[in-house]
């Protein structure tokens, strides 16, 4: 979807055409600008083999071990409608499924998938064991080939009561900031008012600081966060004031464009 005009063109009303399919959304002032022409040319970029950097009719299925439940996904996709016992009751984004579809992919396409740690009939999570995730992505390459890519991930379980330092050491503050931004933008776009979303962001940050921060009671200057958490509060500070959540001085089309970009860019660009 290419929209170049000084006035609103209805991107907000048509955003689902891109956000649920993986298609492009470009907004600018003029089709004659150099920036638009460069952007349009990048869509048809080719790899060293001379093939277009794009894929079509993609499906991603997620499989997990029994200690995990799938809450949902946020990104340029739609539900694949596949259900099994690994679906969580706590829905985040596009949930109630273990499979998602996207009409188009490019090398930067990315989905944020959310999980819930659970136990079977109250049984404790086995310490020392591992939780497993498997992502099965099938798509049609631009060359016409049907390809399947399988990625399997294993992570050690940690008891929050005894292994908190190990849990804290595995925290990726940049990835966490992007995931929080996507969740907040999703809430603001589909379910809640902006003020409620800002309060949710604040409450989440406070809970994280209570869990991983070190401080002396009644001494505000003693508060410290681990080094790999140090930038996260700043990320949340700027998120609260960003165009993703603040709609003042932005048209509805601009807000839809910015949130659409947030949901389809990779970690580095976000």
Secondary structure as UniProt FT lines:
FT   STRAND          2..4
FT   HELIX           11..14
FT   HELIX           16..19
FT   TURN            20..22
FT   STRAND          26..28
FT   TURN            31..32
FT   HELIX           34..43
FT   TURN            48..49
FT   STRAND          55..64
FT   TURN            66..67
FT   STRAND          68..74
FT   STRAND          78..79
FT   TURN            85..86
FT   STRAND          99..105
FT   TURN            107..108
FT   STRAND          112..117
FT   TURN            121..122
FT   TURN            127..128
FT   STRAND          130..141
FT   TURN            142..143
FT   STRAND          146..156
FT   TURN            160..162
FT   HELIX           164..169
FT   HELIX           173..190
FT   HELIX           194..212
FT   STRAND          214..216
FT   TURN            217..218
FT   STRAND          219..224
FT   HELIX           227..229
FT   TURN            230..231
FT   HELIX           232..240
FT   TURN            243..245
FT   TURN            248..249
FT   HELIX           252..264
FT   TURN            267..269
//
